[in-house]
Amino acid sequence: MLRFEKRETTPASLKFIVPTVSVIIGLIIGAIAILIKGVNPLHVYNALLIGAYSSKYTFSETLVAATPLILISAGLILVFKMNFWNIGAYGQYIMGAIFSSYFAIFWSPNIPKPIMLTVMVIAGMVGGAIWAVIPALLKAYWEVNEVISTLLLNYIALFILKYFMYGTWRDPLSHGFPLSKPFPNNAQLPRIIPHTRVNLGLIFGIIAVIVIWIILKKTKFGYEIRVIGENARAAHYAGINVAKNIVIAMAISGALAGLAGMVQVSGIIHLLQIKINPDYGYTAIIVAWLAYLDPIAASFVAVLLGGLASGGYQIQIVMHVPFGIVNVIESSILFVLIGSEIFTKYRVHFERKKPIPVSKIGGE
């Protein structure tokens, strides 16, 4: 018989062992899927590592994939700390891309680059924040389940993007493809490493991680967030304005996801289109949990999963293994990680069931 005993604190060793084992099991499950495809998984994983970390260029592409994950996961950590489950970073990322792209598409290319990029950054953050505040208000004042509301808003954001891409924002010279006109040079984020696609967005990500860490560790707001996460009812009786904190935290979380959308269209794609990798919004959830909601650790985990993504294109091209194997690995890691939470929160004891004495069976 299993007996569960709640832990007072989680041992530091478990915070390392559980995510490590989760990654290993995820890779094993991925290996099984690769074997079904009829390919040696060791060769595939070797190609994946080569495609992610073997040279300056491949590592730069890993950093490109990691940048949105760093930004989004930093914001998710803030709200996850208060047990608010923001599953809507996907939609907030899209809205940030849309809001910022408006200025790149319709404003004059003669506007000085610093002004244009500043406006686009602000617009992207505002777009993501607005999309995040909607479910926050619904949760704070009407107790609407945030998992459902944030998830449904993802689909609305995607259809808004499609509306613009098949409508008035489509470039007349795109031959019918759902693309905006290319961004002018003054609307493109500068690159910070020559001959790579690594751009200013990486600096934004590093700043975001530091700011979120300071908020959580050094401010009254961060303390209140942690208290709400422990017990929202007790926080309310202690005089903490729970509703206000939910709205502010979600606005920050959405703003960082929106900034990630702006970075993607301005720094990488240089136009708006339907395929802008919004799945970063879901992958960032895995990043946040693998890092145990630590923003500093999340930046390193983002580089790990960014390598998984950039290396995934390598195995698809070289070994003809579908990129979907990366999604299988990521999903498996998250599944195992969530299931393993029981070991971090509880001590599990196995006890043998004691036999019933014969005297009691006979009623004596």
Buried (B, 14 or more C-beta within 10 A) or exposed (E): EEEEEEEEEBEEEBBEBBBEBBBEBBBEBBBEBBEEEEBEBEBBBBBBBBBBBEEEEBBBBBBBBBBBBBBBBBBBBBBBBBEBBBBBBBBBBBBBBBBBBBBBBEBEEEBEBEEBBEBBBBBBBBBBBBBBBBBBBBBBEEEBEBBEBBBBBBEBBBEBBEEBBEEEBBBEEBEEEBBBBBBBEBBBBEBBEEEBBBBBBBEBBBEBBBBBBEBBEEEEBBBBBEBBBEEBEEBBEEEBBBBEBBBBBBBBBBBBBBBBBBBBBBBBBBBBBBEBBBBBBBBBBBBBBBBBBBBEBBBBBBBBBBBBBBBBBBBBEBBEBBEEBBBBBBBBBBBBBEEBEEBBEBEEEEEEEEEEEEEEEEEE
